[in-house]
Amino acid sequence: MSMLERYGPLTDDPGAFRAACARPLPPVVRVNTLKTTVDRARQALDEVGIAHDRADWHPGLFRLPADQAGGNWPYSHGWLHGQEEVSAVPARVLDPDPGDRVFDPCAAPGSKTTQLAALMDDSGLLIANDSNLGRLSALRSNAERCGVSNVVVTKSDARNFSLKPYEGTPFDRV
């Protein structure tokens, strides 16, 4: 089933819907508050001459030129993490607290996982699970680059994830 067949009945203008889906998303980075502040990240982008516009709905998201999202020292040092703007919504809605136990069932490559860790002040327990072994290496790499230490990475089909090792420690958020 094509995307238009699946979602077309939900819209009044299928042509506009198709055009919106075909339009590339702008490159966005999220400030990793485990390693820096929004102001320091903005200053670093200014210092290296990278134009950026802050997203009006999220103080820690910056839209960048297409060729600059990951090619700069603030990104390499884990101050920034490439993340689609829409991908920053779920963690903000979930709104975990420091010390919570959180399960991220489809975690790779780690955009939402690293954002959750920052919202949790890198405390509590964050189970980052994915069923794709190849994508798990990206998850581990991103978590390490971003300085996340409260994460446990697991490989499982989330539909069959076993809570057995975590009995007595139910998740506060999923």
Secondary structure, DSSP 8 states (H G I E B T S, - for coil): --HHHHHGGG-S-HHHHHHHHHS----EEEE-TTT--HHHHHHHHHHTT---EE-TT-TTEEE--TT-SSSSHHHHTTSEEE--GGGGHHHHHH---TT-EEEETT-TT-HHHHHHHHHTTT-SEEEEEES-HHHHHHHHHHHHHTT--SEEEEES-GGG---GGGTT---SB-
